[in-house]
Amino acid sequence: MGEQTQISYSFFVFGTLALVMLAVAVVLFFFNYQRKVHQQQEQEHLLQKAYQRQLFEAVIETQEKEQQRIGRDLHDGIGAMLSLIKLQLNNIPKNTALTAEASNRITELSGKLTEAIQGARKISHNLMPATVEQFGLAESVRSLLTEVAATAGIETDLYADDLGSVFLSDSHQIALYRVVQE
């Protein structure tokens, strides 16, 4: 029976080793599976963030293009029409004999048209900051701050000497300009 016991003992040891190896394999498989699931979730999260960023940039770009279009339409359409009306209004007293009251009224209306033209021009320039694309962010902000100082009496300082070494896309520059503008 000694030999039988030894064979049984050997089967028991090999069986136990096989079960331990199987258990280790199952645990390793489980951890590997969990790691892959975690990596996949992380990758999906990164893709979702990238998609959201692209969507946000597309919305901003579309909004900026629409503002530029409105600004151009305002400048080229309404601004030009107001200027033409003002020219025609200013030519009335020269070509026609009018009463003093009518002449004063025309002068008053001409002044109001000048204000309307300036307002339309200002709105147009605010909607399409061509200066950012033409002169860069620092110079555009400097110009904006000068205008604010002149109209509102608010003194500002701009320190943008190192801004030329920083690369920003046009859309990012315009976005920063809009932040300062607000």
C-alpha positions, 0 to 999 in steps of 0.5 A: 500500500505504500506505493499506492499511497505514494501514487495517490499523494503524487496525484494529490500534489499534481492536482493541487498544483494544477488547481493552484495554476488554474486559479492563478491563470483565472486571477491573471486573466481577470486582472488583465481583463480589468486592465483592458476594460479600464484602458478602453474606458480611458480611451473612450473618455479621451475620444469624447473629450477630443470630440467635445473640444472639436465641437466647441471649436467648431461652434466658436469658429461658426459664431466668429464667421457669422459675426464677421459676416454680420459686421461686413453686411453692416459696414457695407450695407447699412453703413454705405446707405447711411453715408449716401443718405447723409451726402444727399441730405447735405446737398439739399441746402445747396440746391434748394432755397429752404426756410431757416427752420428747414435748414436747421432741421436738415443740419440736425438730421445730418448730425444724427446721421453722422452719429448713426454712421459712427455707431454702425461703424463701431458695431461693425468693427466690434463684430469683425476684429480685422485688426487681430488678423492684420496686426496681431493680438497685442497690437489689437488689444493695445488699440482697443484699450486706447479706444476704451481710454478715449471713450470711457476715460479708463486708463489701462496698461498692457504688458505684451512684450513677450506675446510675439514668442507665443504661438496662438492660432487665429481662432485663439487670438480672436477668442482672447481679443473677445475676452478683453473686449468684453 
